[in-house]
Amino acid sequence: MKKNWTQALQIAAVYVGTVVGAGFATGKEIVEFFSRFGFFGLISIIMSGYLFIFLGSKLMRIAAFIDAKSYQEFNQYLFGKWPSKIINLFMLFMLLGVSAVMLSGAGAVFEEQLGISKSIGVFLTIILSVIVMLIGTKGLFAVNTFVVPLMISFSVILMIFSVQIPGFINKLLYIPHADDGWKSVVAPFSYVALNLGLAQAVLVPIATEVKDDWTIKWGGILGGAALTLILGASHFTLIMLPDVEMYNIPMAVIMKNLAPFLYWIFVLVIYGEIFTSVIGNIFGLDRQLKQYLPIPTIISVAVLFLVSYVISLVNYGTLLSYLYPLFGYICMVFFILLWMKPFDYVEKK
């Protein structure tokens, strides 16, 4: 069997690009789930990395094995015929909610970092997304293959600068007081549940299109490992920023302080990651709508963006703080069933 490392890397890039959305790329999501808990947050990140590698790979391999065309078919296999209808309805609302967070995040990048109206950022993102959506999966692969390596590179560069700051080890080992400190224990599970539950909208059809089990398996492993690297590197960086919870885009603030010569490129990369997640979510929702209505892509995409835009008018930080943890707990059911589902038959294939 010929081992297709190029395609495995492409799958890994799509996996990373789908998960690394507005909250992840800006650092806001990492602060909310991990960095505000100090050293406990680092332990949670290590656990999250293992779950991303193991369950991300498993999700895609099962999807390809059962030939699921959309997350609706995958959830029907996982939950059963009738329960999956309720889960898929939840998924529809969650994906729309997250798409709105992504659009709001894109607007926040323009407003907070460029001093340009949030609305301009949102509308520019919508226009560019529609263009890529019309190209299809090739457009999805192309954008992610370009943006993801840049995101990893910048995360590592910032980490290298951060570990050289005096007092880094003390900050790394520090455990701050938090009234909701118990969340650091459930964070790896709710965080991975949230991201995989939502990423299945993209990962399921992509895996089914690729089909080859070896390629999918290694795409999941490499993608999960890259996510762990970005999470860890970002955490090492974020803990060095005083009052980190105050900022909507803390990673850009840190880049401006530590490596101002790379600042504008980094802002572009953050925007690129938000952009890839917007495309990924709308791509998955478009596939889902076509299961019910045989409508042209341009119409379904226009409707999806209109709904997402209305929700995105709410402040980005507010949306992320309330919607993401809520979605994470809802996705825990999906997470548990995916973990428990045996896949020895896939191994033997």
C-alpha positions in Angstrom: 0.0 0.0 0.0 1.4 3.4 -1.0 1.6 5.8 1.9 0.4 9.2 0.9 2.1 11.6 3.4 1.1 14.6 1.3 -2.6 13.9 1.6 -2.2 13.0 5.3 -0.6 16.4 5.9 -3.5 18.0 4.0 -6.0 16.3 6.3 -4.0 17.4 9.3 -4.0 21.0 8.0 -7.8 20.9 7.6 -8.2 19.4 11.1 -6.0 22.1 12.7 -7.6 24.8 10.6 -11.1 23.8 11.5 -10.3 23.7 15.3 -8.1 26.8 15.4 -10.8 29.3 15.0 -11.5 32.8 16.4 -11.1 31.8 20.0 -8.1 29.6 19.6 -6.1 31.8 17.2 -6.7 35.0 19.2 -5.9 33.2 22.5 -9.2 34.1 24.1 -10.5 30.5 24.0 -7.2 29.2 25.5 -7.3 31.7 28.3 -11.0 30.8 29.0 -10.4 27.0 29.2 -6.7 26.7 30.3 -4.3 29.6 30.9 -6.3 31.4 33.7 -5.8 28.2 35.8 -2.0 28.4 35.7 -0.1 25.1 36.1 -3.4 23.2 36.2 -4.1 24.6 32.8 -0.9 23.1 31.4 -1.9 19.7 32.7 -5.3 20.1 31.1 -3.6 21.0 27.8 -1.5 17.8 27.8 -4.7 15.7 28.4 -6.4 17.6 25.6 -3.6 16.8 23.2 -4.0 13.1 23.8 -7.7 13.3 23.2 -7.3 15.4 20.0 -4.9 12.8 18.6 -6.9 9.7 19.7 -10.5 10.8 19.1 -9.9 13.0 16.1 -8.3 10.1 14.2 -11.0 7.7 15.4 -13.8 10.1 14.3 -12.5 10.4 10.7 -11.7 6.7 10.3 -15.1 5.6 11.4 -16.7 8.3 9.1 -14.8 6.9 6.1 -15.6 3.3 7.1 -19.4 3.9 7.2 -19.1 6.2 4.2 -20.9 9.1 6.0 -21.5 12.0 3.6 -22.4 14.4 6.4 -22.3 14.8 10.2 -26.0 13.9 10.2 -25.2 10.4 8.9 -22.3 10.0 11.3 -24.5 11.0 14.3 -27.2 8.6 13.2 -24.5 5.8 13.3 -23.3 7.0 16.7 -26.6 7.8 18.5 -29.2 5.8 16.6 -31.9 7.0 14.2 -34.3 9.0 16.4 -31.9 10.4 19.1 -29.6 11.6 16.2 -32.4 13.9 14.9 -32.3 15.8 18.2 -28.5 15.9 18.2 -28.4 17.1 14.6 -30.8 19.9 15.4 -28.5 20.9 18.3 -25.5 20.7 15.9 -27.2 23.0 13.4 -27.7 25.7 16.1 -24.2 25.2 17.5 -22.5 25.5 14.1 -24.5 28.6 13.4 -23.6 30.0 16.8 -19.9 29.2 16.3 -20.0 30.7 12.8 -21.3 33.9 14.4 -18.5 33.8 16.9 -16.0 33.5 14.1 -17.5 36.4 12.2 -17.6 38.5 15.3 -13.9 37.5 15.9 -13.0 38.6 12.4 -14.7 42.0 13.1 -12.8 42.2 16.5 -9.5 41.8 14.6 -10.3 44.7 12.4 -11.7 46.8 15.2 -9.2 46.1 18.0 -6.0 45.7 15.9 -6.5 47.7 12.8 -8.9 50.5 14.0 -11.3 49.7 11.2 -15.1 49.2 11.6 -16.1 45.8 12.8 -18.8 45.7 10.1 -16.2 46.0 7.3 -14.2 43.1 8.7 -17.4 40.9 8.9 -18.6 41.7 5.4 -15.1 41.2 3.9 -14.9 37.8 5.6 -18.3 36.9 4.2 -17.4 37.9 0.6 -14.0 36.0 0.7 -15.7 32.9 2.3 -18.4 32.7 -0.4 -15.6 32.8 -3.1 -13.7 29.9 -1.5 -17.0 28.0 -0.8 -17.8 28.0 -4.5 -14.5 26.4 -5.3 -15.3 23.5 -2.9 -13.0 21.1 -1.0 -10.0 22.1 -3.1 -10.4 25.6 -1.8 -10.7 24.3 1.8 -7.5 22.3 1.4 -5.6 25.2 -0.2 -6.4 27.8 2.4 -5.6 25.5 5.3 -2.4 24.2 3.9 -1.2 27.8 3.6 -2.4 29.3 6.9 -1.8 26.4 9.4 2.0 26.1 9.0 2.2 29.9 9.6 0.1 29.7 12.7 2.3 26.9 14.2 5.5 28.9 13.3 4.2 32.1 15.0 3.1 30.2 18.1 6.5 28.6 18.5 8.3 32.0 17.9 6.2 33.7 20.6 6.9 30.8 22.9 10.6 31.1 22.4 10.5 34.8 23.2 8.2 34.2 26.3 10.4 31.5 27.9 13.3 33.9 27.9 11.4 36.5 30.0 12.7 36.6 33.7 10.3 34.8 36.0 8.9 32.4 33.3 9.3 29.3 35.5 7.5 30.9 38.4 4.6 31.9 36.2 4.5 28.4 34.7 4.2 26.7 38.1 1.9 29.3 39.6 -1.7 28.3 40.4 -3.9 31.4 40.7 -7.1 31.5 42.8 -10.2 30.9 40.7 -13.7 30.6 42.1 -14.5 28.1 39.3 -11.2 26.2 39.6 -13.1 22.9 39.3 -13.5 23.8 35.6 -9.8 23.0 35.1 -10.6 19.4 35.8 -13.3 19.1 33.2 -11.7 21.5 30.7 -9.8 18.9 28.6 -13.1 16.9 28.1 -15.4 19.8 27.5 -12.9 21.6 25.3 -12.1 18.6 23.0 -15.8 17.6 23.0 -16.7 21.1 21.9 -14.1 21.2 19.1 -14.6 17.7 17.8 -18.4 17.9 18.0 -18.2 21.0 15.8 -15.3 19.9 13.6 -17.2 16.8 12.6 -19.1 19.0 10.1 -15.9 19.3 8.1 -14.0 16.2 9.1 -16.7 13.7 8.3 -17.2 14.6 4.6 -13.4 15.2 4.1 -12.6 11.7 5.5 -15.3 10.1 3.4 -13.9 11.8 0.3 -10.3 10.6 1.0 -11.4 7.0 2.1 -7.9 5.6 2.5 -7.6 4.4 6.2 -3.8 4.9 6.6 -4.0 8.4 5.2 -6.9 9.4 7.5 -5.3 7.8 10.6 -2.1 9.7 10.2 -3.9 12.9 9.2 -5.7 12.7 12.6 -2.5 11.9 14.5 -0.5 14.7 12.9 -3.4 17.2 13.2 -3.9 16.3 16.9 -0.1 16.6 17.6 0.0 20.1 15.8 -3.0 21.2 17.9 -1.2 20.1 21.1 1.9 22.1 20.0 -0.1 25.2 19.3 -2.0 24.9 22.6 1.1 24.4 24.7 3.1 27.1 22.9 0.2 29.6 23.3 -0.2 28.8 27.0 3.5 29.4 27.6 3.0 32.8 26.0 -0.3 33.8 27.5 0.7 33.2 31.1 3.3 36.0 30.7 0.7 38.7 29.9 -0.6 40.5 33.0 -4.4 40.7 33.2 -4.7 38.4 30.2 -8.4 38.0 30.7 -9.0 41.7 29.9 -8.1 41.3 26.1 -10.2 40.0 23.3 -7.1 39.2 21.2 -4.3 38.6 23.8 -2.0 36.9 21.3 -1.8 40.0 19.2 -1.1 42.2 22.2 1.8 39.9 23.2 3.2 39.8 19.6 3.1 43.6 19.6 5.1 43.7 22.8 7.6 40.9 22.1 8.1 41.0 18.3 6.6 44.2 16.8 8.4 43.5 13.5 6.1 40.5 13.0 3.0 42.0 14.4 1.1 42.8 11.1 1.9 39.4 9.6 0.7 37.8 12.8 -2.6 39.7 12.7 -3.0 38.5 9.1 -2.4 34.9 10.2 -4.9 35.2 13.1 -7.4 36.5 10.6 -6.5 33.7 8.2 -7.3 31.1 11.0 -10.6 32.7 11.8 -11.3 32.7 8.0 -10.6 29.0 7.6 -13.0 28.2 10.5 -15.7 30.3 9.0 -15.3 28.4 5.7 -15.2 25.1 7.5 -18.4 25.7 9.5 -20.4 27.0 6.6 -19.0 24.2 4.4 -20.4 21.6 6.9 -23.7 23.4 7.3 -24.1 23.7 3.5 -23.6 19.9 3.2 -26.2 19.4 5.9 -28.8 21.6 4.3 -28.5 19.8 1.0 -29.5 16.6 2.8 -32.9 18.3 3.2 -33.2 20.8 0.4 -31.8 20.4 -3.1 -30.8 24.1 -3.4 -27.8 25.7 -5.1 -24.7 26.3 -3.0 -24.9 30.1 -3.4 -28.4 30.3 -2.0 -27.7 28.0 1.0 -24.4 29.8 1.8 -26.2 33.2 1.5 -28.9 32.2 4.0 -26.3 30.7 6.4 -24.2 33.8 6.4 -27.2 36.1 6.9 -28.2 34.2 10.1 -24.6 34.1 11.3 -24.2 37.8 10.7 -27.3 38.7 12.8 -25.9 36.7 15.7 -22.4 38.1 15.3 -23.7 41.6 16.1 -23.3 40.6 19.8 -19.8 41.5 21.3 -17.2 38.8 20.4 -15.9 38.3 24.0 -19.5 37.9 25.3 -20.4 35.4 22.6 -17.3 33.3 23.2 -17.5 33.3 27.0 -21.1 32.1 27.1 -21.6 30.0 24.0 -18.4 28.0 24.0 -18.6 26.5 27.5 -22.3 25.8 27.0 -21.6 24.0 23.6 -18.8 22.1 25.3 -21.1 20.6 27.9 -23.7 19.7 25.2 -21.1 18.0 23.1 -20.0 15.8 26.0 -22.6 13.2 25.0 -21.1 13.0 21.6 -17.6 12.8 23.1 -18.5 9.9 25.4 -20.2 7.9 22.7 -17.3 8.4 20.3 -14.8 7.3 23.0 -16.8 4.2 23.8 -17.5 3.1 20.2 -15.3 0.2 19.3 -13.4 0.3 16.0 -11.4 -2.9 15.9 -13.1 -3.6 12.5 -11.4 -0.5 11.2 -8.0 -1.7 12.4 -8.5 -5.0 10.6 -9.5 -3.3 7.3 
